[in-house]
Structures are given as structure tokens and as C-alpha cells.
Amino acid sequence: MNLKQKIYAENQKNVVEGRIAARRAFLKEKGLDSAAIQKDVSIRKMKAEIRQANYRLASIAAQEKLNADKAQAKIEKLAAGKRARKAAPAKTAKDVPGKKKSKDKKGGDKKEKPTE
């Protein structure tokens, strides 16, 4: 269901509830009892419209919850990635055990010249 439809579904529900109240008042003025009012075709139809509006609102609420959960998961994923980058710095050749140190470009080991 489209999230923008929420306003329209709420408005429709409120309008129908008002029409039901007016119809019940009219039927009571006529002198009908509550059982006859419940069986009135117009009231039953309006109750069906309210059920439909409630169903639409429930599906919209479910969609909003799903979107909020997805947004929260995305935030947590980004935060976890940042923490992982800060916690594990990049290892260099000096830090890794078992690796030999690099040699001079000429092929020999670097030797220190004796100072005099």
C-alpha cells in the first residue's frame, strides 16, 4: 500500500464513522430497536467500509515499520563497519611475523658504514 494513502484512509474512516452515527440517530428517532439497527443494510455497508479502511491502515503501518527496520539495520551496518576499520589497523611487513625484511635495490643487504 502506498504510504501517502494513509491520510486518505484515515479521512475516509472518519467520514464513514460520522455517517454511521447519523444513520443510527435517524433510526432511533424512527423507533427501531438495536437489533433492527444492526441489521440495517446501510449500516452494515458502512461497517464494511470501516473494516476496509482499517485493513489499509494496518498494511500501511506494517510497511512503515518495515522501512524503519531497514533504516535502522543500515545505520547499524554502517556503524559496525566504522568500528571494524578503527579496531583493526592495516598490518605492514614489519608487523607480520615470518616475513623477511626487504633488501636493497642492488640485491645486497644494507650494511652500515663504520663511522670514524
Secondary structure, DSSP 8 states (H G I E B T S, - for coil): --GGGHHHHHHHHHHHHHHHHHHHHHHHHHT--HHHHHT-HHHHHHHHHHHHHHHHHHHHHHHHHHHHHHHHHHHHHHHHHHHHHHHS----TTTSTT------TTSS--------
